[in-house]
Amino acid sequence: MKTHCPLCRSVVSDDAQHWCRCGQPMGSRCYDAHREWCAVDGSEAWIGALEW
């Protein structure tokens, strides 16, 4: 099953998906960028809270 990354909107296949603790599936590049501002446990969580 393919899904769209919530950050870059590109199609991400099952084998390339990374699931964040906030429940969002995304590609590896976006996951690395998202980690710092994840609304659940990122060091800049306030940014993630505003984005979602």
C-alpha positions in Angstrom: 0.0 0.0 0.0 1.3 3.5 -0.8 0.6 6.6 1.2 1.4 10.3 0.8 3.9 11.9 3.1 2.2 14.6 5.1 5.2 16.9 4.8 6.3 16.7 1.1 3.1 15.0 -0.3 5.2 12.5 -2.3 4.1 8.9 -2.5 5.9 6.6 -0.1 5.7 2.9 -0.4 5.4 0.5 2.5 9.0 -0.5 2.5 10.1 3.1 2.7 7.7 4.4 5.3 8.9 5.5 8.7 6.2 5.9 11.4 6.7 8.7 13.9 5.4 8.5 17.5 2.8 11.2 16.5 1.3 8.6 14.2 2.3 10.1 10.8 3.9 7.8 8.2 6.6 9.6 6.1 9.6 9.0 3.9 13.1 8.8 5.5 14.2 12.3 4.5 11.1 13.9 5.9 11.2 11.7 9.0 14.8 13.0 9.8 13.7 16.6 9.3 10.4 16.1 11.3 12.1 14.4 14.3 13.2 17.8 15.9 9.7 19.4 15.7 7.5 16.3 16.3 4.6 17.4 18.5 5.0 14.3 20.7 8.7 14.4 21.8 10.7 16.8 19.6 13.0 19.4 21.1 11.0 22.0 19.1 7.6 20.4 19.7 5.8 23.8 19.7 6.4 24.0 15.9 4.9 20.6 15.4 1.9 21.5 17.5 1.2 24.5 15.3 1.7 22.6 12.0 -0.7 19.7 12.8 
